[in-house]
Amino acid sequence: MFTPAKPALLSRHLLFMVILILKNSAGFHSKINGSNKQVSTGDSVTLDCNVSEVNAKQVNWNKDRVSLFSRSLVHNKTQRNFTSDRMSIDPIIPTKLEISNVHQDDAGIYCCSVVTKRGMKTTEWNLTVSERESPKEISSPSSFPCLYPLVIGLVLSAITCSTVLLYRKLRTRATSQDP
């Protein structure tokens, strides 16, 4: 017979099945903040998704929401749209973006999205580029504090040698003038 508890139990089972179906069909989207990366001009930087590409169907790289690279592992197609020849991604391991000799225009928000059959995982970095500090110019002796003792030692040695030589010269004259 049909009791009031059975429809409630049936509706809970149906709700659970609908949630499970939606979860599996829609997949999931996991967003991970990589970090803020700070580099100096001229440095090299590697951004790594840290995602296993074993089950990956597609890997996409964007800079400031503009596509840089797309690799479809299902269709074996690669599209590159790098803003610089200093950027590179190995198509075999498309989860690592390398930028060599970083310039100011490389700064921005970088995003790596990996699509698997379970959903999408996105990692985001904010890359900031600062000017490299130039080495201090050698303009004054104060740049070389270790030279002061050396110079003082050389001057004192020169004075001592001159004094000794002058003393000997005067002594030999005095002895030669004595009758």
PyMOL commands that set and color helices and strands:
alter all, ss='L'
color gray80, all
select helices_A, chain A and resi 5-26+104-106+141-143+147-177
alter helices_A, ss='H'
color red, helices_A
select strands_A, chain A and resi 28-40+45-48+56-63+66-72+77-80+87-89+96-99+108-116+119-130
alter strands_A, ss='S'
color yellow, strands_A
deselect
rebuild
show_as cartoon
